[in-house]
Each structure stands twice: as C-alpha cells, then as structure tokens.
C-alpha cells in the first residue's frame, strides 16, 4: 500500500508540474509593427559579474546613433532581462569577454570560450555560455543579423571521427523546459557533422519538444545546410528570422554571407515553431540569440588536442516584427 501511495504521489506531482499554462496566454499584445530593439558593435560594452554565475551588460556604443544603449534595451517593455548565463562554473572553465578582434585589434568583439565542462547533468557534464533574453512578452517575430567568427582551431572537429550533433549557437523557446509550462518547445541552430574523419561541419536547424514526465527530446523537423561547409577564422554575417506559428504559419529563415563572398540562403522552412499541441501560443518568452552550448565530449576533445574552443560575435542587430 505504501509503495502504491508513493507511486501515485510521484505521478500526480509530475502531472501538476507541467499543467501550468503558457505564461503570457491571453495577453493583449496590441498592434505589432517592425521595431529595432537593439544594436551594438560591442564598442564600449562593459561586462560585470553578478550573482548566480551570471554577467550583466552596460554601456553605449558610440559608433551607432540609435538603439545602442544596453540599459535601454534591457528596460524595453517587451524584454524581461538580458544577461550572460553560464549556469555554473568559473572563468577558468568558461568565459564571455569583450576582446580585440584577433585580425583587427582596433575592433571590439564579444568572445565566448569553453575551456572545460563545468555543468553537471546526471552522470555527465556539459558547457554553456549564452546571451540570454528571457521572460519576454509579445515577441512573436524575431529578426537578427550578427557577424560570427569561429576560432581557426575549431577546424579540429572535422578531423574527429565522432559525430558532432550537439553544438548549439542559438535557441528560441516557445515555452521553456525549466518553467513548468505545458508543452516545452524550442528551435535551435547547431553545428553538425556526420560520423567519419574529414567530414565537413555544417549548420543544422531543428525543432524539438520534451515530454513532461521524461527528459527525452523528440525532433519535430530538422534540416542540415550541406551545401555550405563552414569557414574558420573568417567572419560570416548571419541573417536569421523566426516567426511563431503552427505547421501552416510558422517560419524559420537563415542566410549567411562569408567575408568577401555572396549571400547564401541556408534555410527557409515553413513549419511549426510552437509545440504541435500548443493551444495558447504566447511568443518567444525566452531566447538565446548568441550561444555556445555543448557536451563534455566535444569540449574535452578540443582540450585534449590542445586547441581553443571559442567563437567571436560582432555587429549584432535585433528586431521584432521584421521579415527578411
């Protein structure tokens, strides 16, 4: 009898923990119009360590004439909070920093680096550095451009025989996995490589959801841009757009322009960007537009090879309700 009672309590708790409606369900968002929320080239950006392993932004980019102040961006009515999220660890294991562009020292850029896995998850570890834009309201269409440079050492992943399948660069949440809302769902941009030494690394985008009573993620749709092998040590301009919607109305778009190259469309997907069972879509309440998040295997491979695992970001522009 005691065993049965315990089992029932566990089942009831698990069910209740995922019964919360979407946090902005029913919120009146008024008229939606195109708006530049923020832009920065990271000149005069200051990072300040805060509590709970997080880092806060401040400063105004003097090279831009509008929407260039971190405090004003953070105070925007659609935005909850903005910070660098690590989840755990210290600066010897992971770090976000403002540095000089390795190829143009007069240019300030944002650098994300993983030195060793720092977050325990079950029996394994993982690593994370992300720019978090969380607890938002009425953000249903996101458009951004940003320049990305992968450290030249990251070509080492091509020489590795293992498959590269979990290396996240951006993530858009339509119900967070940690908020106890119904129907956790995300769209994520990743680096991806098939098993085999010498295979190229490509961009891959996918959507997936997690069932409330398990930690398993189920993919809904995914595509790999096999027509564009990654470049290393050179800037790529990334143009990205996501629109909240069901299978008939959702959209994800991404194009890349290599340095001194032409624009290439990688993805233009019309499919759901919300959970297939979502009854009350409420926008992208959380998103991480700039991110590096990966497994202990990936981090340790680079560390053991004596290679640097780092990414550089520059010239970030963020809009709502703008289409490509």
C-alpha positions in Angstrom: 0.0 0.0 0.0 2.8 2.4 0.9 4.6 1.7 -2.4 1.3 2.3 -4.3 0.7 5.6 -2.5 4.3 6.8 -3.2 3.9 5.9 -6.9 0.6 7.9 -7.1 2.2 10.9 -5.4 5.1 10.9 -7.9 2.6 10.6 -10.8 0.5 13.4 -9.5 3.4 15.7 -8.9 4.8 15.1 -12.3 1.5 15.8 -13.9 0.9 19.0 -11.9 4.4 20.3 -12.6 3.5 20.6 -16.3 0.0 21.8 -16.0 0.9 25.5 -16.0 -0.4 27.4 -19.0 1.8 29.4 -21.3 2.9 32.3 -19.1 1.6 35.1 -21.4 -1.5 33.2 -22.5 -4.3 35.7 -23.3 -2.0 38.8 -23.0 -3.2 41.6 -25.3 -0.1 42.5 -27.4 -1.8 45.3 -29.4 -0.7 46.2 -32.9 2.5 44.5 -34.0 4.9 46.6 -36.0 8.5 46.4 -37.1 11.0 47.8 -34.5 14.7 47.8 -34.0 15.1 46.7 -30.4 18.9 47.0 -30.1 22.2 47.1 -32.0 25.8 47.1 -30.9 29.3 46.5 -32.3 30.4 45.8 -28.7 32.4 49.0 -28.6 32.2 50.4 -25.0 30.3 47.3 -23.9 31.1 46.5 -20.2 30.5 43.1 -18.6 30.0 43.0 -14.9 29.9 39.7 -12.9 26.7 39.3 -10.9 25.2 36.7 -8.6 24.4 33.1 -9.6 27.2 32.9 -12.1 25.6 35.5 -14.4 27.1 38.6 -16.1 25.4 41.9 -16.8 25.8 44.3 -19.7 26.1 48.1 -19.7 27.5 50.8 -21.9 26.6 52.7 -25.1 28.2 52.1 -28.5 29.4 55.5 -29.7 29.8 54.3 -33.2 26.0 53.9 -33.6 23.4 56.6 -33.4 20.3 54.9 -32.0 19.1 51.8 -30.0 22.7 51.4 -28.9 22.4 51.5 -25.1 22.3 48.2 -23.1 20.3 49.7 -20.3 17.6 51.0 -22.6 17.4 47.6 -24.3 17.0 45.8 -21.0 14.3 48.2 -19.9 12.2 47.7 -23.1 8.6 46.8 -22.4 8.8 43.5 -24.4 12.1 42.4 -22.7 12.3 40.7 -19.4 16.0 40.6 -18.6 19.3 40.3 -20.6 22.5 38.7 -19.3 25.3 36.2 -19.9 24.2 32.9 -18.5 26.7 30.2 -17.5 24.6 28.1 -15.1 27.7 27.1 -13.1 31.5 27.1 -13.1 34.1 29.9 -13.0 36.1 31.9 -15.5 38.8 29.3 -15.8 36.2 26.9 -17.2 34.0 29.2 -19.4 34.1 32.9 -20.1 32.4 35.7 -22.0 34.6 38.7 -22.6 35.0 41.8 -24.7 38.3 41.5 -26.6 40.0 42.9 -29.6 39.3 41.2 -32.9 42.3 38.9 -33.4 42.5 40.1 -37.0 41.8 43.8 -36.4 42.9 45.0 -33.0 41.0 48.3 -33.2 37.7 46.4 -33.4 36.0 45.3 -30.1 34.1 42.0 -30.3 32.3 39.6 -27.9 34.1 36.3 -27.3 32.6 33.1 -25.9 35.1 30.4 -24.8 34.8 27.0 -23.2 37.9 25.6 -21.6 36.4 22.6 -19.8 33.0 21.1 -18.9 31.5 23.0 -15.9 27.9 21.9 -15.5 27.0 18.6 -14.0 24.0 16.9 -15.6 23.3 13.3 -14.3 26.5 11.3 -14.8 27.9 13.7 -17.4 29.0 17.3 -17.7 28.4 20.0 -20.3 29.4 23.6 -21.1 27.4 26.8 -21.7 28.0 30.5 -22.5 24.9 32.3 -23.7 23.4 35.8 -24.1 20.0 35.2 -22.5 17.0 37.4 -23.4 14.4 35.9 -21.1 11.0 36.5 -19.5 9.8 38.4 -22.6 6.3 39.5 -23.6 4.7 39.8 -27.1 7.8 38.8 -29.1 6.3 36.7 -31.9 8.7 37.5 -34.8 12.5 37.8 -34.3 14.9 39.1 -36.9 18.6 39.5 -36.3 21.9 40.0 -38.1 25.2 39.3 -36.5 28.8 38.5 -37.6 30.2 35.2 -36.4 33.8 34.1 -36.5 34.8 30.5 -35.4 38.3 30.2 -34.0 40.6 28.6 -36.5 41.3 25.8 -34.1 37.7 24.6 -34.4 38.5 23.0 -37.8 39.7 20.2 -35.4 36.2 19.0 -35.3 36.5 18.0 -38.9 39.4 15.7 -38.1 37.5 14.0 -35.3 35.9 10.7 -36.2 32.9 11.1 -33.9 29.6 12.6 -35.0 29.0 16.3 -33.9 25.3 16.7 -33.2 25.0 18.8 -30.1 26.7 22.2 -30.5 24.2 25.0 -30.2 24.7 28.5 -31.5 21.2 30.0 -30.9 18.0 28.8 -29.3 14.4 30.1 -29.3 12.0 28.8 -26.7 8.2 28.7 -27.1 7.6 27.5 -23.6 10.8 26.9 -21.6 11.9 23.5 -20.4 12.5 24.9 -16.9 9.3 26.9 -16.4 6.9 24.0 -15.7 4.7 25.3 -18.6 2.8 22.9 -20.7 4.4 21.8 -24.0 8.1 22.8 -23.8 9.3 23.5 -27.3 12.4 25.0 -28.9 14.0 25.8 -32.2 17.8 25.6 -32.2 20.7 26.4 -34.6 23.6 24.0 -34.3 26.9 22.9 -35.8 26.6 19.3 -37.2 28.9 16.7 -38.7 28.3 13.2 -39.7 30.5 10.4 -38.2 33.8 10.0 -40.0 37.2 11.7 -40.1 37.3 14.5 -42.6 33.6 15.1 -43.0 32.6 18.8 -43.2 30.9 20.7 -40.4 27.6 22.3 -41.4 24.9 24.4 -39.9 21.8 22.5 -38.8 18.5 23.8 -37.5 15.9 21.7 -35.8 12.8 22.0 -33.6 12.0 19.6 -30.8 9.9 19.2 -27.7 10.2 17.5 -24.3 7.6 15.4 -22.7 6.8 16.5 -19.2 7.4 13.2 -17.4 10.7 12.4 -19.2 13.9 14.2 -20.2 13.8 12.9 -23.7 13.6 15.3 -26.6 11.6 14.4 -29.7 12.5 16.2 -33.0 9.6 17.6 -35.0 11.6 18.8 -38.0 15.2 19.5 -38.9 17.4 20.4 -41.9 21.2 20.5 -42.5 22.8 23.0 -44.8 25.1 20.5 -46.6 25.6 23.0 -49.4 27.6 25.3 -47.2 30.7 23.9 -45.5 31.8 26.1 -42.6 34.7 28.5 -42.8 37.0 29.1 -39.8 39.0 32.2 -38.8 36.9 34.4 -41.1 33.8 36.5 -40.4 30.4 35.3 -41.6 27.4 37.5 -41.5 24.4 35.6 -40.2 20.8 36.7 -41.1 18.2 34.9 -39.1 14.4 35.1 -38.8 11.8 33.1 -36.8 8.1 33.6 -36.7 5.8 32.0 -34.1 3.2 29.8 -35.8 1.7 26.3 -36.3 2.6 24.0 -39.2 0.9 26.3 -41.7 2.1 29.6 -40.3 5.5 29.2 -38.6 8.7 30.1 -40.4 12.5 29.9 -39.9 14.9 31.6 -42.3 18.6 31.9 -42.3 21.2 33.2 -44.7 25.0 33.5 -44.5 27.3 35.9 -46.2 31.0 34.8 -45.9 33.6 37.6 -45.7 34.2 38.9 -49.3 31.6 36.4 -50.5 28.0 36.4 -51.7 24.8 35.8 -49.6 23.7 32.2 -49.5 20.3 31.2 -48.2 20.7 28.1 -45.9 17.2 27.6 -44.7 13.7 28.8 -45.5 11.4 26.5 -43.6 7.7 26.8 -43.3 6.7 24.6 -40.4 5.6 24.8 -36.7 7.7 26.9 -34.4 5.5 26.1 -31.4 4.6 22.8 -29.8 2.1 20.8 -32.1 -0.3 20.7 -29.1 0.0 24.3 -28.1 -3.4 25.9 -27.6 -2.3 29.3 -26.5 0.9 30.4 -28.3 2.4 33.4 -26.4 5.6 34.3 -28.3 9.2 33.5 -27.7 9.3 34.2 -24.0 12.9 33.1 -23.8 15.6 33.1 -26.5 19.4 33.0 -26.6 20.4 34.7 -29.9 24.2 34.2 -29.3 25.3 31.0 -27.6 27.7 28.1 -27.3 26.4 25.0 -25.6 27.8 21.5 -26.0 28.8 18.3 -24.4 31.8 17.2 -22.3 32.9 15.0 -25.2 33.2 18.0 -27.5 34.9 20.3 -25.0 37.3 17.6 -23.9 38.2 16.7 -27.4 39.4 20.2 -28.1 41.1 20.5 -24.7 43.0 17.2 -25.2 44.1 18.2 -28.6 45.5 21.5 -27.3 43.0 23.5 -29.3 41.0 26.6 -28.4 37.2 26.3 -28.4 36.0 29.9 -28.9 33.6 32.0 -31.0 33.6 35.7 -31.8 30.5 37.8 -32.3 30.2 41.4 -33.7 27.7 43.9 -35.2 24.6 42.5 -33.6 21.2 43.9 -34.6 17.9 42.7 -33.1 14.5 43.5 -34.5 10.9 42.4 -33.7 8.3 42.0 -36.5 10.8 42.5 -39.3 10.8 39.9 -42.2 13.8 39.0 -44.4 
